[in-house]
Amino acid sequence: MSEHRPGPYDDGPGSRDDERSGEQAEQRAGKPTEERAEEQAGKPAEEQAEERAEEQAEERAEEQAGKPAEEQAGKPAEERAGKPAEERYEWSAVGTPGANGADGTPPEPAHHVLKSLLGAWALAACGQAEAEAVEEHLGACGSCADEALRLREAVGLLHRPENLDLDPGLRTRVLDSCLERRPPRLPVPEWATAYDAETARLDALLQDFGDTEWQAPVRLRWYEADEASSRRTTVAGVIAHLLTVDGLVAVALGLDDPLGDATADRPTPSDRTEAYWRTAHHPPTRSVRAPWREQSHALVRTVSFTGGRTGRTTVPYGDFELPLHDAMLDRAFECWVHAEDIAEAVDYPYEPPSGRHLHRMVDLAARMLPAVLEHRRLHGLASPVERRLVAAGEPGRSLRLEIEGSGGGEWLIPLDSPAAKGSADHEVAHVALDGAEFCRLAAGHVPPREAAVGQEGDRAAISDVLFAAASLSRM
């Protein structure tokens, strides 16, 4: 009980009203019942009712004054505190204790109680018992089900899912804006910016990886002789693969070979990778990130220093060679593809390159297709076709490759000879598909027969081009 504190107009511990009411109660208590009855008989009914109510209130106050605070609340506090929130809720919401059914189960909460919980349920803020009661009720009450659906949709508008990854084109836009204000002393050549951007994105993905992520299994995929091939490795093994194949460009520029003393059977990407894995004392670990990162920086730095003096440099890939400009773009393409492999292995989203860089990757693949078609025909992998001789630079039968979305554009692929010129007047087929999907086809990640494409025209020519795109892939 709280202690009485005198107010500014109190004379003592209690007010005058309290003293008067106490005296009146004593006077009534001291009078015989007959006298009180005679007094009440001469009073109006309203006054009698008021006096009876006062007497009853005084009697209840006297009874409660001698009880502990816990019992005055209607239920022992320790009994309430020992129960979980769900049971306390059921007791207070359903009614008094002991109102359970014959089988001991509590009765279903009232409709208005369940309806008042819909907002908390939509926000996933209900306890387990409350959520189960609400969901069971929604199956039987159409109005509450409609209201719950509207609330869930409203919650979806308040909490839109957002990708925490930065836009792939953000880095390029920021650098372009900075370089407009202050030109660099040693600018990165335009044909090397894709490699610079993709290695930076992959490095950012690897930054927070722990030992578990570095040893996550990854399956490298490619097409060989029109058959899907694969090689199992780890995230660290993929970075080692990129390190050794980027080493082809490093050697062409006069930098150190990451293979060191190891010797590959042939200077092909797959043989160099196998040699690195074979001669390593232990399976690749997170320590491989540092040399890969340093080498990628050295490549960008070197081409920036040399500038236009590297225009005639070629990079041998064993079975073929590429000009340095195209080799850097090829390395950017493979960096993105394997970054997607790594992201998939650790269940992390990864966006395609910016539209400008993706367009250049598609352009490289489109320019390589005529030579690949010719190679496949010589080895009996492309369907035989009756074709007329076409002089170098003259128009010949062509397939229109239409790339939609980011990195989109159109390319006319000559079908008869790598030296022929694509011509809209000699178009025999038309293929349309998304830019990122086409790059995944060229990486051997999408089977040619399953590529989601729009096709029109010569079916044999379309099949030849799709399989030729897949055969661009390698480990």
ChimeraX attribute file (.defattr): number of C-alpha atoms within 10 A of each C-alpha:
attribute: neighborCount
match mode: 1-to-1
recipient: residues
	/A:1	6
	/A:2	4
	/A:3	6
	/A:4	10
	/A:5	10
	/A:6	12
	/A:7	11
	/A:8	6
	/A:9	8
	/A:10	11
	/A:11	10
	/A:12	11
	/A:13	12
	/A:14	13
	/A:15	14
	/A:16	13
	/A:17	9
	/A:18	11
	/A:19	11
	/A:20	11
	/A:21	11
	/A:22	12
	/A:23	12
	/A:24	12
	/A:25	14
	/A:26	11
	/A:27	10
	/A:28	14
	/A:29	11
	/A:30	10
	/A:31	10
	/A:32	9
	/A:33	11
	/A:34	9
	/A:35	11
	/A:36	13
	/A:37	10
	/A:38	10
	/A:39	11
	/A:40	14
	/A:41	11
	/A:42	9
	/A:43	10
	/A:44	9
	/A:45	11
	/A:46	8
	/A:47	11
	/A:48	15
	/A:49	11
	/A:50	10
	/A:51	13
	/A:52	11
	/A:53	12
	/A:54	12
	/A:55	14
	/A:56	11
	/A:57	12
	/A:58	13
	/A:59	11
	/A:60	10
	/A:61	11
	/A:62	11
	/A:63	11
	/A:64	13
	/A:65	11
	/A:66	9
	/A:67	10
	/A:68	11
	/A:69	14
	/A:70	12
	/A:71	11
	/A:72	13
	/A:73	9
	/A:74	8
	/A:75	12
	/A:76	13
	/A:77	12
	/A:78	9
	/A:79	10
	/A:80	13
	/A:81	10
	/A:82	10
	/A:83	11
	/A:84	9
	/A:85	14
	/A:86	13
	/A:87	14
	/A:88	14
	/A:89	15
	/A:90	18
	/A:91	18
	/A:92	11
	/A:93	14
	/A:94	16
	/A:95	15
	/A:96	10
	/A:97	11
	/A:98	9
	/A:99	13
	/A:100	15
	/A:101	9
	/A:102	7
	/A:103	6
	/A:104	9
	/A:105	9
	/A:106	17
	/A:107	12
	/A:108	14
	/A:109	19
	/A:110	11
	/A:111	12
	/A:112	8
	/A:113	13
	/A:114	20
	/A:115	18
	/A:116	11
	/A:117	17
	/A:118	25
	/A:119	16
	/A:120	14
	/A:121	21
	/A:122	20
	/A:123	13
	/A:124	13
	/A:125	13
	/A:126	17
	/A:127	13
	/A:128	11
	/A:129	13
	/A:130	21
	/A:131	19
	/A:132	13
	/A:133	15
	/A:134	24
	/A:135	15
	/A:136	11
	/A:137	18
	/A:138	19
	/A:139	10
	/A:140	10
	/A:141	11
	/A:142	11
	/A:143	11
	/A:144	18
	/A:145	18
	/A:146	12
	/A:147	16
	/A:148	21
	/A:149	14
	/A:150	13
	/A:151	18
	/A:152	18
	/A:153	13
	/A:154	13
	/A:155	15
	/A:156	13
	/A:157	10
	/A:158	9
	/A:159	9
	/A:160	8
	/A:161	8
	/A:162	6
	/A:163	9
	/A:164	7
	/A:165	11
	/A:166	11
	/A:167	13
	/A:168	18
	/A:169	15
	/A:170	11
	/A:171	15
	/A:172	18
	/A:173	11
	/A:174	11
	/A:175	10
	/A:176	13
	/A:177	11
	/A:178	12
	/A:179	12
	/A:180	10
	/A:181	8
	/A:182	9
	/A:183	10
	/A:184	10
	/A:185	8
	/A:186	12
	/A:187	15
	/A:188	17
	/A:189	16
	/A:190	9
	/A:191	17
	/A:192	21
	/A:193	17
	/A:194	27
	/A:195	24
	/A:196	21
	/A:197	21
	/A:198	24
	/A:199	20
	/A:200	17
	/A:201	20
	/A:202	20
	/A:203	16
	/A:204	11
	/A:205	16
	/A:206	20
	/A:207	9
	/A:208	9
	/A:209	14
	/A:210	10
	/A:211	11
	/A:212	10
	/A:213	18
	/A:214	22
	/A:215	20
	/A:216	15
	/A:217	19
	/A:218	22
	/A:219	17
	/A:220	20
	/A:221	20
	/A:222	24
	/A:223	26
	/A:224	16
	/A:225	12
	/A:226	15
	/A:227	12
	/A:228	15
	/A:229	15
	/A:230	16
	/A:231	10
	/A:232	11
	/A:233	18
	/A:234	21
	/A:235	28
	/A:236	24
	/A:237	24
	/A:238	24
	/A:239	25
	/A:240	25
	/A:241	23
	/A:242	18
	/A:243	26
	/A:244	24
	/A:245	24
	/A:246	25
	/A:247	23
	/A:248	23
	/A:249	22
	/A:250	21
	/A:251	14
	/A:252	15
	/A:253	18
	/A:254	9
	/A:255	15
	/A:256	13
	/A:257	19
	/A:258	21
	/A:259	19
	/A:260	8
	/A:261	9
	/A:262	14
	/A:263	14
	/A:264	16
	/A:265	10
	/A:266	13
	/A:267	16
	/A:268	18
	/A:269	21
	/A:270	17
	/A:271	18
	/A:272	24
	/A:273	22
	/A:274	15
	/A:275	17
	/A:276	23
	/A:277	20
	/A:278	12
	/A:279	13
	/A:280	11
	/A:281	8
	/A:282	8
	/A:283	14
	/A:284	21
	/A:285	16
	/A:286	18
	/A:287	11
	/A:288	15
	/A:289	18
	/A:290	10
	/A:291	14
	/A:292	22
	/A:293	16
	/A:294	11
	/A:295	20
	/A:296	20
	/A:297	14
	/A:298	14
	/A:299	21
	/A:300	18
	/A:301	16
	/A:302	17
	/A:303	23
	/A:304	18
	/A:305	16
	/A:306	13
	/A:307	14
	/A:308	10
	/A:309	9
	/A:310	16
	/A:311	12
	/A:312	9
	/A:313	15
	/A:314	17
	/A:315	20
	/A:316	18
	/A:317	17
	/A:318	12
	/A:319	9
	/A:320	8
	/A:321	12
	/A:322	14
	/A:323	14
	/A:324	22
	/A:325	19
	/A:326	18
	/A:327	24
	/A:328	24
	/A:329	22
	/A:330	19
	/A:331	22
	/A:332	24
	/A:333	25
	/A:334	23
	/A:335	24
	/A:336	22
	/A:337	21
	/A:338	22
	/A:339	25
	/A:340	17
	/A:341	21
	/A:342	28
	/A:343	20
	/A:344	13
	/A:345	18
	/A:346	17
	/A:347	9
	/A:348	11
	/A:349	11
	/A:350	20
	/A:351	15
	/A:352	20
	/A:353	24
	/A:354	19
	/A:355	17
	/A:356	14
	/A:357	25
	/A:358	22
	/A:359	19
	/A:360	19
	/A:361	25
	/A:362	22
	/A:363	16
	/A:364	16
	/A:365	18
	/A:366	18
	/A:367	15
	/A:368	15
	/A:369	21
	/A:370	22
	/A:371	16
	/A:372	20
	/A:373	23
	/A:374	18
	/A:375	15
	/A:376	18
	/A:377	15
	/A:378	11
	/A:379	9
	/A:380	10
	/A:381	16
	/A:382	19
	/A:383	11
	/A:384	10
	/A:385	11
	/A:386	6
	/A:387	11
	/A:388	10
	/A:389	11
	/A:390	16
	/A:391	12
	/A:392	12
	/A:393	12
	/A:394	13
	/A:395	19
	/A:396	27
	/A:397	24
	/A:398	24
	/A:399	26
	/A:400	22
	/A:401	20
	/A:402	18
	/A:403	22
	/A:404	16
	/A:405	11
	/A:406	17
	/A:407	20
	/A:408	20
	/A:409	14
	/A:410	15
	/A:411	19
	/A:412	21
	/A:413	27
	/A:414	25
	/A:415	26
	/A:416	22
	/A:417	24
	/A:418	21
	/A:419	17
	/A:420	21
	/A:421	21
	/A:422	25
	/A:423	19
	/A:424	16
	/A:425	10
	/A:426	15
	/A:427	19
	/A:428	19
	/A:429	20
	/A:430	20
	/A:431	18
	/A:432	17
	/A:433	18
	/A:434	18
	/A:435	23
	/A:436	23
	/A:437	18
	/A:438	26
	/A:439	24
	/A:440	19
	/A:441	25
	/A:442	26
	/A:443	24
	/A:444	29
	/A:445	21
	/A:446	20
	/A:447	20
	/A:448	23
	/A:449	10
	/A:450	8
	/A:451	16
	/A:452	14
	/A:453	18
	/A:454	10
	/A:455	15
	/A:456	14
	/A:457	13
	/A:458	13
	/A:459	13
	/A:460	13
	/A:461	19
	/A:462	20
	/A:463	16
	/A:464	19
	/A:465	24
	/A:466	20
	/A:467	24
	/A:468	28
	/A:469	25
	/A:470	27
	/A:471	25
	/A:472	18
	/A:473	19
	/A:474	19
	/A:475	20
